[in-house]
């Protein structure tokens, strides 16, 4: 389902309900809502840091209405040598 929408929730990543191993695309959007006292941003940043530990790179962050997004790029896989 993540691959169909190219979107994953920050909470899903932090609670281990979402697994991006085997994700077929290079980019994914991580989503959170703006919450009181910056809680939504804190959750989103924690998810970004989690993905960075696995080699992903933050490309951009944006807010659209009450939605926060972090666009992440996964590392390119090295082509396997021909046998």
N, C-alpha and C positions, 0 to 999 in steps of 0.2 A: 504494500500500500504506500509506503514511503516513496518508492521509485515512481509510482504513478503520479503522485502530486509533487514530487521533488521538494517536499516539505516535511519537517519533523518538529515536534514541540520540544522546547528546552526542558520542560518537566519530564517528558518521556525519556530523554537522554540521561538526565540526572537520576532518574528512578530505575534505570536499566530496563525500561519497557520498550526501548527502540534500539535496534542494532544496525549499524551502518556497514558492518563487514559484508562484503559482497555487493555493496551499493553500486549499480552499473554506470552511474553518471559521475562527472567530475565535480559538479556543483550541487549544493543543497542549501535550502533556506531553513534556518532555525527560527522558530516563532515563539514569542511570548507576548503577554498583554501588559500594558502599562498598569501598574498597581500602586497603591498608596505608598508613599515614602520611598519610591524607587525600587520596590521589591521586584517588580517585573524585570527591570534592567539588571538587578543583581543576579536573578535566575538565568537570564540570557547570557550574561558574562561568564557565569560558572559553566554553562554548557559550552561556550566558545573555548574556554580554557581546557575543558575535558577533551574536546575534539583536537585541540592543538597538541595534547599529549600523544595523540595517535597520528600525528603528521599532517592534520588538516591545517589550512591557512585561512585566516579571516580576510575576506575581500572587502566587505562593506557592511555597515550597520545603518538601518533606517527606521523611521517611525512613520506609519501611515495610520492616521486617526489614533485609535488606542491600541494599535498593534505594533510590536517591535520585531524586527527581523535582523538576523545576522546571516549574510551570505558567506558560505564557507566553500573552499576548494580543497579537494583531496589530492594528495600527492599523485603524480603520474606514476603508473606502474612501469617498471623497466621491461622492455620487450624481452621475451625469452629467446635465448640463442637457438638457432635452427640446429636440429640434430643431424 
